[in-house]
Amino acid sequence: MPVLVLALGGFAPAPKPIAPTKIAAESPPRVASKPASKAVGKATPAKAAWTAANIAAFDQILADRARHGLDRVEFLPASAEGASPIDDAARTKAALDYAGALAHGRIDPASLHQVYTLPRPKVDLATGLSRALAKGDLVAWFDGLAPQDAEYKQLSDAYLAFSAKASTATPVQAIPSGVIRVGNRDARVATIVEQLVESGYLPSSTDPLAVAPVPTPLSPTATAPTPLAPTPLTPTTTAPMIYTQAMAEALKGLQTDYGIAADGVVGPETLKVLNLGAGDRARALAVGLERRRWLARTPPATRIDVNTAAAQLRYYRDGTMIDQRKVIVGEPGRETPALSSPIYRLVANPTWTVPKSIQNGEMANVGEDYLAEHNMVVRDGWIVQQPGPSNALGMVKFDMANDQAIYLHDTSAPGLFDRSQRHLSHGCVRVEDALGFARILAEDEGVGEAWQTAQDSGETSFVPLPRRIPVRLLYHNVYVDDFGKVAFRTDPYGWNDPIAEQLGFVKASAKRAEAQAIDIGP
């Protein structure tokens, strides 16, 4: 299993405890705005258009940029005392820079990723700004540039809330490493309870029975002591407390939200999350808002979205989500790229031609016995695995149109879907109950009978889809879950840090996740 980075706050496990990052309320770090986007149109706002009313409106627009997670970026630096006042040219540049940040993101994802094919919005910003200045409706124009969907609004509200909390909360000391199970007495339990209360997983008026130290069981002849008073939920608590079942149940809620096995045990991955502060979550939310600004405002109504950060697939049909399931995606070092690529056919009983990277790597020294055991043959210098239940692609492959050899498929190792962290593949996407998913797609596309016939044949067969189904491979480690709550996940690929830094957050100290191959499948 890959060792994950401390994603949201940019912290790495350290020998000595460190305090969670805190966002300063008075003077957060600022980064200068990037130059205005190229290809913004030919129109240039007229100098006379910057009336006093428009200037006041734009100043208020910039003052409200925190709701987009852009409050740490200086688009229009304040005029220093004694310096020349800001001229119209500088104000126009700032307006175009900010408009570009809202319309298609402040950062170009192609500058961060070797492969990024998700289409970005294209907006004629210069013409739009000129018209807005002429009409005096800057506020309405800027408001319409950012995503308008409910999820963006919910993440925006969460960013404001966590930022506010970070500016006033007193950081607690990070919890040292070491496993804690129900029944263990440990000095760290009080801090864990404090973190669960702070994060909303335990109410602030927690039942004393849930947090009180539990006395050691008495022998039959012992005299019962005076009942113990509840232990205060403060950082000054020093007496070791018992980690109770009630605490474990609260912890399971946190583990579920972060995609960790919900066993109630305080282990390494859970401690990484417990050591996150409000500032860390605000940082992740700011990155999440930026990623969504990169995306087209109107996605295809029928599509498949794979969230590679959460290892989750959602299938939408005519604008409604009708299916979702777990997936296994690329391990760190072999990341599943951010792609927009459609499924154009289903392949029943597929063969698997082993890529040269695997053939010359993990399989460099395999012999004939290994090949025979895995139903493999050599053809023209390529190792090919024959169809069957042991095939690494399983019983179905979802062929996608891209030049990265990335596709969805079944697997011969379904037990891996039980893991909470499922970044285990060589880059392709393994789908839970892929045969069931293929049946849904085939029936929805009117080729259900043809698909069933192909599957029953036992031979490699191709079933073209009447229309291509768009697939978006996204990386969202903060999103709204099925219960309408903002859910956080770790950042297994370490892709958040360069975005956060360009949004004005402090440089993270997290180390890159370590790849640990599970099998040789794609």
DRENPAZA-522920 format. One record per residue: x negated, y, z of N, C-alpha, C, O in turn; residue in three letters. Coordinates in steps of 0.2 Angstrom, whole numbers, plus 5000, padded with zeros to 4 digits. Layout:
<pts>
XYZXYZXYZXYZALA ...
</pts>
This chain:
<pts>
499649945000500050005000499650065000499150065004MET 499750114996499350174996499350215003499850215006PRO 498850245004498750285010498950355008498650385004VAL 499550385011499750445009499450505012499250495018LEU 499450555008499150615011499750655015500350635015VAL 499550695020499950735024500250785019499950845018LEU 500850775016500950815010501250885011500950935009ALA 501750885016502150955016501751005019501851065017LEU 501350995024500951045027500251055025499951105027GLY 500051005021499351015019498850985024498251015024GLY 499050945029498650925035498350855033498750815030PHE 497750835035497550765034497450745041497250785046ALA 497550675042497350655049496650665051496250665047PRO 496550695057495950715060495750685066496250665070ALA 495150675068494950645074495250685080495450655085PRO 495250755079495450795085496150825083496250845077LYS 496550825087497250855086497150925083496750965086PRO 497650945079497651015076498351035077498850995076ILE 498451095077499151125078499451135071499051145066ALA 500151125070500451135064500351205061500251255065PRO 500351215054500251275051500851325053501451295054THR 500751385055501251425056501251485052500751515050LYS 501851505049501851565044501951625048502351635053ILE 501451675047501451735051502051775049502151785043ALA 502351805054502951845053502751915050503051945046ALA 502251945053502052015051501652025045501852065041GLU 501151985044500751995038500551925034499951905035SER 501051895031500851835028500351845022500351895019PRO 499951795021499451805015499851815009500351795007PRO 499451865005499751884999499351864993498751864994ARG 499651844987499251834981499451884976500051894976VAL 498951904972499151954967499551914961499451854960ALA 500051954958500451924953500051914947499551944946SER 500251864943499851844937500051894932500551934932LYS 499751904926499951954921500551934918500751874918PRO 500951974915501551964912501551914907501051904903ALA 502051864907502051814902501951834895502251884893SER 501551794891501551804884502251784881502651754884LYS 502351804875502951784871503551804875504051774876ALA 503551874877504151894881504551944877505051974879VAL 504451944870504851984866504452044864503952064867GLY 504752074859504352134856504552204859504252254859LYS 505152204862505452264865505052284871504852244875ALA 504952344872504552374878505052424881505252474878THR 505152414888505652454891505352534891504852544892PRO 505852574889505652644888505452674895505752654900ALA 505052724895504752754901505352784904505452784911LYS 505752824901506352854904506852814907507252834911ALA 506852744906507352704908507252694916507652664919ALA 506552704918506452694926506752754929506352794932TRP 507352764930507752814934507652804941507452744943THR 507752854945507752844952508152784955507952744959ALA 508752774952509252724953508952654952508952604956ALA 508652644946508252584944507652564948507552514950ASN 507352624950506752604954506952584961506652534964ILE 507452614964507752584970508052514970507952474974ALA 508352504964508652434963508052384963508152334966ALA 507552404959506952354958506652344965506452284966PHE 506552394969506252384975506652344980506352304983ASP 507252344979507652304983507652234981507652184985GLN 507652224974507552154971506952124974506952064975ILE 506352154973505752124976505752114983505452064986LEU 506052154987506152144994506552084996506452055001ALA 506952054991507352004992507051934989507351884989ASP 506451944987506151884984505951824988505851764986ARG 506051834995505951774999506451714998506251654999ALA 507051734995507451674994507251634989507651584987ARG 506751654985506451614980505851584982505451554978HIS 505651594988504951564990504351604987503851584987GLY 504551664985503951704982503751764986503451814984LEU 503951764993503751824997503051834998502851885001ASP 502651784997501951794998501551814992500951814992ARG 501951824986501651854980501751924980502351954980VAL 501251964978501352044978501352054970500952054966GLU 501952064968502152084961502052164960501752184955PHE 502152204965502052274964501752294971502052314976LEU 501052294971500752314977500952384980501052434976PRO 500952394986501152464989500652514987500052494988ALA 500852574986500452624984500052644991500452664996SER 499452644991499052664997499152744998499252784993ALA 499052765004499152835006498552875002497952855003GLU 498752924999498352964996498152944989497852984985GLY 498452884987498352864980498852884975499352914977ALA 498752884969499252904964499852854965499752804966SER 500452884964501052844964501052794958500752804953PRO 501452744960501552694955501852714948502352744949ILE 501552704943501852734937502352684933502352624936ASP 502652704928503152664925502852604922503152554921ASP 502252604919501952554916501752494921501852434919ALA 501552514927501452464932502052434934502152374936ALA 502552474935503252444937503552404932503852354933ARG 503452414925503652374920503352304920503652254919THR 502652304921502252244921502552204927502652144926LYS 502652234933502852194939503552164938503652114940ALA 503952204934504652184933504652124928504952074929ALA 504152124923504152064919503852004922504051944921LEU 503352014926503051964930503551924934503551864935ASP 503851964938504351934943504951904939505151844941TYR 505151934933505651904929505451834927505851784926ALA 504751834924504551774922504451714927504651654926GLY 504251734933504251694939504951654940505051594942ALA 505451704940506151674941506451634935506751584936LEU 506251654929506551624923506251554921506551514919ALA 505551544922505251484920504651464925504251424923HIS 504651494931504151484936503551524935503351554930GLY 503251534941502651584941502051544938501551574936ARG 502051484939501451434937501651394931502151374930ILE 501151394926501251344920501051274922500451264924ASP 501551234923501351164925500851124920500551084922PRO 500851154914500351124909499651134911499151104909ALA 499551184915498851204918498651164924498151164926SER 499151124927499051084932499051004931498650974934LEU 499350994925499450924923499150904916499350944912HIS 498750854915498550834909499150814904499150834898GLN 499650784907500250774904500850804907500950784913VAL 501150844903501750874906502250894900502050934896TYR 502750854899503150864893503850884894504350884890THR 504050904900504750924902504750994899504351034901LEU 505351004895505451074892505551124897505851114902PRO 505251184896505351244901505851294898505851294891ARG 506151334902506651384899506251434895505651454896PRO 506551454889506251514885506751574885507351564883LYS 506451624888506951684889506551744886505951754887VAL 506851784882506551854880506651904885507151934886ASP 506151904889506151944895506152024894506452054897LEU 505652034889505652114888506252144885506452194887ALA 506552104881507252134878507752134884508152184884THR 507752084888508252074893508152134898508652164901GLY 507452144900507352204905507552274902507852314905LEU 507352284895507552344892508352354893508552414894SER 508752304891509452314891509652324898510152364900ARG 509352284903509652294910509452364913509852394916ALA 508852394911508652464913509152514910509352554913LEU 509352504903509752544900510452544903510852594904ALA 510752484905511352484908511452494915511952504918LYS 510852494918510852504926511052444930511352454935GLY 510952384927511152324930510652274931510652214930ASP 510052304934509452264935509652204940509352144939LEU 510052214945510152164950510552104947510352044948VAL 511052114943511352064940510952024935510951964935ALA 510452064931510052024927509551984930509451924928TRP 509252004935508751964939509051904943508751854943PHE 509651924945510051864949510151804944510251754946ASP 510251824938510451774933509851734930509951684926GLY 509251754932508651714929508451654932508251604929LEU 508551654939508351594943508951534942509451554940ALA 508751474943509251424943509851444947509851474953PRO 510451424945511051444948511451384951511951384954GLN 511151324951511451264954511451264961511051294965ASP 511851214964511951214971511351194975511251214980ALA 510951144972510351124975509851174976509551184981GLU 509751214971509251274972509451314977509051344981TYR 510151334978510351374983510251344990510051384994LYS 510351284990510251244997509551244999509351255005GLN 509051234994508351234996508151304997507751315002LEU 508451354994508251424996508551445003508151475006SER 509051425005509351435012508851405017508751435022ASP 508651345015508251305020507551335020507251345026ALA 507351365015506651395015506751465019506251475024TYR 507251495019507351555023507351535030507051575035LEU 507751485032507851465039507151435042506951455047ALA 506751395038506151375041505651425041505251425046PHE 505651475036505151525037505251575043504851595047SER 505951585044506151625050505951585057505651615061ALA 506051515057505851475063505051475064504851485069LYS 504751475058503951475059503751535061503151535064ALA 504051595060503751655062503951675069503651715072SER 504351635072504451645080504351585084504251595090THR 504251525081504151465085503451465088502951485084ALA 503351435094502651425097502451355094502751305096THR 501851355091501651285088501551235094501251265099PRO 501651175093501551125098500951095096500751085090VAL 500551065101499951025100500050965096500550925097GLN 499650955091499850895087499750825091499350825096ALA 500150775089500150715093499550675091499550655085ILE 499150645095498650605094498850535091499450515092PRO 498450505087498650445084498650385089498450385095SER 499050335087499150275091499850255091500250295091GLY 499950185090500650165089501050165096500750145101VAL 501650185096502150185102502750145100503050165095ILE 502950095104503550055103504050065109503850085114ARG 504650045108505150055113504850015119504649955119VAL 504950045125504650015131504050045133503850035139GLY 503650065129502950095130502950155134503350205133ASN 502550165139502450225143501850265141501350235141ARG 501950325139501450355135501550435136502050465136ASP 500950465137500950535139501250575132501450635133ALA 501150545127501350585120502150585119502350625115ARG 502450545123503250535122503550605123504050625119VAL 503350645128503650705129503650755123504150785121ALA 503050755120502950795114503350775108503650815104THR 503350705108503850675102504550695103504850715098ILE 504750695109505450715110505550785109506050805106VAL 505050825111505050905109505150915101505450955099GLU 504750875098504750875090505350855088505650885083GLN 505650805090506350785088506850835089507350845085LEU 506850865095507350915097507250975092507751005089VAL 506550995091506451055087506651045080506851085076GLU 506650985077506750965070507550945070507750935064SER 507950945075508650935075508850865075509450845074GLY 508350815076508550745077508850725084509150675084TYR 508650765088508950755095509250825097508950875096LEU 509850825100510150895102509750925108509450885111PRO 509750985108509351025113509651005120509251005125SER 510250985121510550965127510550885127511050855128SER 509950855126509950785125510150745132509950775137THR 510450695131510650655137510050635141509550605139ASP 510050655148509450645152509250565151508650555152PRO 509750525151509550455150509050435144508650385145LEU 509150475139508750465133508050485134507550465131ALA 507850535139507250565140506950555147506350565148VAL 507250525151507050515158506550455158506650405155ALA 506050465162505550405163505950355166506350355171PRO 505750295164506150235166505650195171505050175169VAL 505850185177505450155182505250075180505650045177PRO 504650055182504549985181505049935185505249955190THR 505249885182505749835185505449815191504849805192PRO 505949815196505749795203505749715204506149685201LEU 505349695209505449625211506049615215506349665218SER 506349555216506949545220506949565227507449585230PRO 506349575230506249595237506049665238506049695243THR 506049705232505749775233506349815234506949805233ALA 506249875237506749925239506849975233506350005231THR 507449985231507550035226507350105228507550125233ALA 506950135223506750205225507350255223507850235221PRO 507150315226507650365224507650375216507150385213THR 508250385213508350395206507850455204507850505207PRO 507550445198507150495195507450545192507950535188LEU 507250605193507650665189507350665182506850645180ALA 507750685177507550695170506950735170506850785173PRO 506550715165505850745164506050805159506350805154THR 505850865161505950925157505650915150505050885149PRO 505950945145505750945138505251005137505451045133LEU 504651005140504251055139503551035137503350975139THR 503151075134502451055133502051045139501551015139PRO 502251065145501851055151501950995154501650975159THR 502450945152502550885155501950845154501650835149THR 501750815160501050775160501250705162500850665159THR 501750695166501850625168502050575162502450605158ALA 501750525161501950485155502650465155502950445161PRO 502950465150503650445149503750385145503350365142MET 504350345147504450285143504850305136505250355136ILE 504550275131504850285125505450235124505450175124TYR 506050275124506750235125507050215118506850245113THR 507550175118507850155112508250215109508350215103GLN 508550255114508850315111508350365107508550385102ALA 507750365110507250405106507150375099507050405094MET 507050305099506950275093507450275088507350285082ALA 508050275090508650285086508650355083508750365077GLU 508450405087508350475084507750475079507850505074ALA 507250445081506650445076506850405069506550425064LEU 507250355070507450325063507750375058507650365052LYS 508150425061508450475057507850515053507950525047GLY 507350535057506750565054506450525049506250545043LEU 506350455051505950415046506350405040506050405034GLN 507050395040507450395034507350455030507350445024THR 507450515033507350575029506650585025506650615020ASP 506150555028505550555025505350495021504750485019TYR 505750445020505650385016505150335019504750305016GLY 505150345026504750295030505150235032505750245034ILE 504850175033505250125036505550145042505250155047ALA 506250135042506650165048506650105054507150075055ALA 506050095057506050045062505950075069505950045074ASP 505950145070505950175076505250175080505150195085GLY 504750145076504050135079503650205077503650225071VAL 503350225082502950285081502250265078501850245082VAL 502150265071501550235068501250295064501450355065GLY 500650275061500250335057500650375053500650435053PRO 501150345048501450385044502050425047502150485045GLU 502350405053502750445056502450495060502750555060THR 501850485063501450545066501350595061501350655063LEU 501150585055501050635050501650685050501550745049LYS 502250655050502850695049502950735056503150785056VAL 502850695061503050725068502550785069502750835073LEU 501950785066501450845067501550895062501250945062ASN 502150895058502250945054502651005057503150985062LEU 502551065056502951115059503351145054503451125048GLY 503751195056504251235052503851265046504151265041ALA 503251295047502851325042502751275036502651285031GLY 502551205038502451155034503051145029502951135023ASP 503651145032504251125028504351185024504651175018ARG 504251245026504351305022503951305016504151315010ALA 503351285017502851275011503051225006503051245000ARG 503351165008503551115004504151145000504251124994ALA 504551185003505151205000505051254995505351264990LEU 504551304996504351354991504051314985504251334979ALA 503751264986503451224980504051194976504051194970VAL 504551164980505151134977505551184973505751164968GLY 505551244975505951294972505551314965505851324960LEU 504951314966504551334960504551274954504651294949GLU 504551214957504651154952505251164948505351144942ARG 505851184952506451184949506551244944506951234939ARG 506151294945506151354940505851334933505951364928ARG 505451274934505151254927505551214923505451214917TRP 506151194926506651154922507151194918507351244920LEU 507351154912507951184909508551194913508651154917ALA 508851254912509451264917510051214916510451204920ARG 510151184910510651144909510351074906510251064900THR 510251034911510050964909510550924905511150944905PRO 510350874901510750834898511350804902511150774908PRO 511950804900512450784904512450704906512550684911ALA 512150664901512050594902511250594901510950604897THR 511050564907510250564908510050514913510550494917ARG 509450504914509150464919508650504922508150524919ILE 508650524929508150564932507750514937508150484941ASP 507150514936506750474941506350524945505950554942VAL 506450524951506050564956505450524958505550474962ASN 504850534955504250494957504050504964503650464967THR 504150564967503950574973504350534978504050514983ALA 504950524977505350484982505450414979505750374983ALA 505250394973505250334971506050314970506250264973ALA 506450354967507150344967507350364959507150414956GLN 507850324957508150334951508850354951509250324955LEU 509150404947509850424947510050424940509750454936ARG 510650394939510950394932511550434932512050424935TYR 511550484927512150524926512450514920512150504915TYR 513150514920513550494914514050554913514450564918ARG 513950594908514450654907514450694913514950724915ASP 513850704916513850754921513950724928513850764933GLY 514150664929514250634935513750574937513650534933THR 513450574943513050524945513450464946513850464950MET 513250404942513650344943513250284946513550234947ILE 512550294946512150244949511550274951511250324948ASP 511250244956510550254959510250194962510650154964GLN 509650194961509250134964508550154965508250204963ARG 508150104969507450114970507050104964507250064960LYS 506450134964506050114959505350114962505250134967VAL 504850084958504150074960503750124954503850104948ILE 503350164957503050214952502250204953502050164957VAL 501950244949501250244949500850254955501050304959GLY 500350214957499950224963499550294962499350304956GLU 499350324968498850374967498250354963497950304965PRO 498050394958497550384954497750354947497450354942GLY 498350324947498750304941499450334941499950294940ARG 499450394942500050434943500550424937500350424932GLU 501250414939501750424933501750494931501950534935THR 501650504925501650574923502350614923502850574923PRO 502350674923502950714922503150714915502850754911ALA 503650674913503850664906504550684905504950674909LEU 504750704899505450694896505350654890505050664885SER 505750594891505650544885506250494885506450474891SER 506550484880507250454880507150374879506650354876PRO 507550334882507650264881507950254874508550284873ILE 507650214869508050204863508250134861508550124857TYR 507950084866508150014865508049974871507649994875ARG 508349924872508249874877507949814874508049794869LEU 507449794878507049734876507249674880507049674886VAL 507549624878507649564882507149514882506849504877ALA 506949484888506449434888505749464885505549424880ASN 505549514887504949544884504249504885504249474890PRO 503849514880503149494881502749564884503049614884THR 502149544887501749604890501049594887500749554888TRP 500949644883500249654880499849694885499949744886THR 499349654889498949684894498549744891498149734887VAL 498549804894498149864891497449844892497249804897PRO 497049874888496349864888496049884895495549854897LYS 496349934898496049964904496149904910495649904914SER 496649874910496749814914496349754912496049724916ILE 496349744906496049684903495249684905494949634906GLN 494949744904494249754905494149774912493549784914ASN 494649784916494549804923494749744928494349704929GLY 495349744931495549694935495449624933495349574936GLU 495549614926495549544923494949534919494949484915MET 494449564920493849564916493549494917493249464912ALA 493549454923493249394924493749334924493549284927ASN 494349344922494849284923494649234917494449244912VAL 494849174919494649114915495249084912495849114913GLY 495249034908495748994905496248974910496848974909GLU 496048944916496548924921496948984923497548974924ASP 496749044924497149094926497649114921498249124922TYR 497349114915497849134909498449084909498949104908LEU 498249014909498748964909499248974915499848964914ALA 499048984921499448994927499949044926500449044929GLU 499749104922500149164922500449164915500749214913HIS 500449114911500849104905500549154900500949194897ASN 499949164900499549214895499249174890498949124891MET 499149214884498749184879498349244876498449304877VAL 497849234872497449284869497549284861497549234858VAL 497749344859497949354852497549414849497649474852ARG 497149404845496749454841496349494847496249554846ASP 496049464852495749504857496149534862495849564867GLY 496749524862497249554867497549494871497749444869TRP 497549504878497949464882498649474882498849534883ILE 499049424880499849434880500149384885500049324884VAL 500549414889500949364893501649354890501949394888GLN 501749284890502349264887503049284891502949294897GLN 503649284887504249294891504349244897504149184896PRO 504749264902504949224907504949254914504749314914GLY 505249224919505249254925504649284928504649324932PRO 504049254927503449274929503149324926502549354928SER 503449354920503149404916503149474920503649484924ASN 502549504920502549564924503049614922503249664927ALA 503349614916503949664914504549634917505049664916LEU 504549574919505249544921505649524915505349494910GLY 506249534916506749504910506949554906507349544901MET 506749624907507049674903506549734903506249754908VAL 506449764897506049824896506449874893506849864888LYS 506449934896506749994893506250034889505950074891PHE 506250024882505850054878505950134878506550154876ASP 505450174879505450244878505050274873504450244872MET 505250334870504850364865504350414867504550474868ALA 503750394869503250434871502550404869502550344868ASN 502050444869501350424867500950404873500350404872ASP 501250404879500850384885500950314887500650294892GLN 501350274883501450204885501750194892501650154896ALA 502250244893502650244899503350224898503650244893ILE 503550174902504250154901504550124907504150114912TYR 505150114907505550074913505550004912505549984906LEU 505549964917505549894916505749854922505749884928HIS 505849794922505949744927505349724930504849754928ASP 505349684935504749654938504749584941505349564942THR 504249554941504249484944504049484951504049434954SER 504049544954503849554961504449594965504249654967ALA 505049574965505549614968505549634975505849674978PRO 505149594979505049604986504749674987504749694993GLY 504349704983504049764984504549824984504349874987LEU 505149814982505649864983505849874990506149924992PHE 505649824995505849835002505349885005505549905011ASP 504849905002504349945005504650015005505050035001ARG 504450055010504750125011504250165006504550215003SER 503650155005503250185001503150144995502850084995GLN 503350164989503350124983502950154977503150144971ARG 502350184979501950204974501350154973500850154976HIS 501550104968501150044968500950014961500549974961LEU 501250054956501150024949500550054946500250104949SER 500450034940499950064936500150124932499750154927HIS 500750154933501050214930501750204927502050254927GLY 501950144925502550134923503050134929502850124934CYS 503750124927504250134932504650064932504950044928VAL 504550034938504949964939505549984942505650024947ARG 506149954940506749974942507049914946507049854944VAL 507349934952507649884956508249854952508649884949GLU 508349784952508949754949508949784942509449804940ASP 508449774938508349804931508849774927509149804922ALA 509049704928509549674923510249704924510549714920LEU 510349714931511049744932511049814929511549844926GLY 510449854929510449924926510549914919510849964916PHE 510149874916510249864909510949844906511149874901ALA 511249804910511949794909512449854909512849864905ARG 512349894914512649954914512550004908513050024905ILE 511950014906511750054900512050024894512350064890LEU 512049954893512249924887513049934887513249944881ALA 513349924892514049924892514350004890514750014887GLU 513950044894514150114893514050134886514350184883ASP 513550104882513350124875513750084870513550094864GLU 514150034873514549994868514149934865514349914860GLY 513549914868513249864865513149804870512649764871VAL 513649804875513649754880513549684878513149644880GLY 513949664873513949594870513349584867513049524867GLU 513049624863512449614859511849604865511449564864ALA 511849644870511349634875511449564879510949534880TRP 512049544880512149484883511849424879511549374881GLN 511949424873511749374868510949374868510649324868THR 510649434867509949444867509649414874509149374873ALA 509949424879509649404886509749324886509249294888GLN 510349304884510449224884509949184880509849124881ASP 509749224875509349184870508649154872508349104870SER 508449184878507749164880507149194876506549184878GLY 507349224870506749244866506749324866507249354868GLU 506149344865506049414865506549444859506449434853THR 506949494861507449514857507549594858507449614864SER 507749634853507749704853508549724852508849704847PHE 508749764857509449794856509449864856509349904861VAL 509449894850509449974849510050004852510649974852PRO 509950064855510550094858510850144853510450174849LEU 511450154852511750194847511550264848511450304843PRO 511450284854511150354855510550354860510650314865ARG 510050394860509550394865509750424871510150464871ARG 509550394877509750414883509150454886508650424888ILE 509150514887508650554890508350534897508850514901PRO 507750534898507450514904506950574906506550594902VAL 507050594913506650644915506250614921506550594926ARG 505550614921505150594926504950654930504550694928LEU 505250664936505150724940504750704946504650654948LEU 504550764949504150754955504350804960504150854961TYR 504850774964505250824969505150794976505550744978HIS 504750814980504650784987505150824992505150804998ASN 505550874990506050904994506650904989506650934983VAL 507250884991507850874987508450864992508350854998TYR 509050874989509650864993509850794992509950764986VAL 509950754997510150684997510850674996511250724995ASP 511050614996511750594995512250615000512850624999ASP 511950635006512350655011512450735011512650765016PHE 512150765006512150845006511650875011511650935012GLY 511150835013510550865017509950875013509850835009LYS 509550925016508850935013508450875015508350875021VAL 508150835011507750775013507050795011506950825005ALA 506550775015505850785013505550715012505750665015PHE 505050715008504650655007503850685007503750745007ARG 503450635008502750655008502550675001502950664996THR 501950695000501650714993501150664991500550674992ASP 501250604989500750544988500250564983499750534983PRO 500450604978499950624973499550684974499050704971TYR 499750724979499350784981499450834976499050884975GLY 500050834973500150884967500450954970500550994966TRP 500650954977500951014979500451064981500551124980ASN 499851044983499351094985499151154981499251204982ASP 498951134974498851194970499351234968499251294967PRO 499951214969500551254968500651304974500751364973ILE 500651274980500751314986500151364986500351424989ALA 499551354984499051404985499151464980499051514982GLU 499451444974499651504970500251544972500351594969GLN 500651514976501151544979500951584986501451614989LEU 500351584987500151624993500051584999499951625005GLY 500151525000500051485006499351465007498951465002PHE 499151455013498451445014498251375011498651335010VAL 497551375010497251315007497351255011497251255017LYS 497651195009497751135013497051095014496651105010ALA 497051065019496451025021496550945019496150905021SER 497150925016497350855015496850825010496650855006ALA 496650765012496350725007496750685002497350675004LYS 496550674996496950634991497150564994496650534997ARG 497750544992497950474994497450424991497150434985ALA 497350374994496950314992497350264988497850234991GLU 497150244982497550194978497350124981496750114982ALA 497850084982497750014983498149974979498749974980GLN 497849944974498249904969498649844972498349814977ALA 499249834970499649774973499549714968499549664970ILE 499649734962499649674957499349704950499149764950ASP 499349664945499049694939499649714934499449734928ILE 500249724936500749744932500749814930500349854933GLY 501049834925501049904922501449954927501450014925PRO 
</pts>
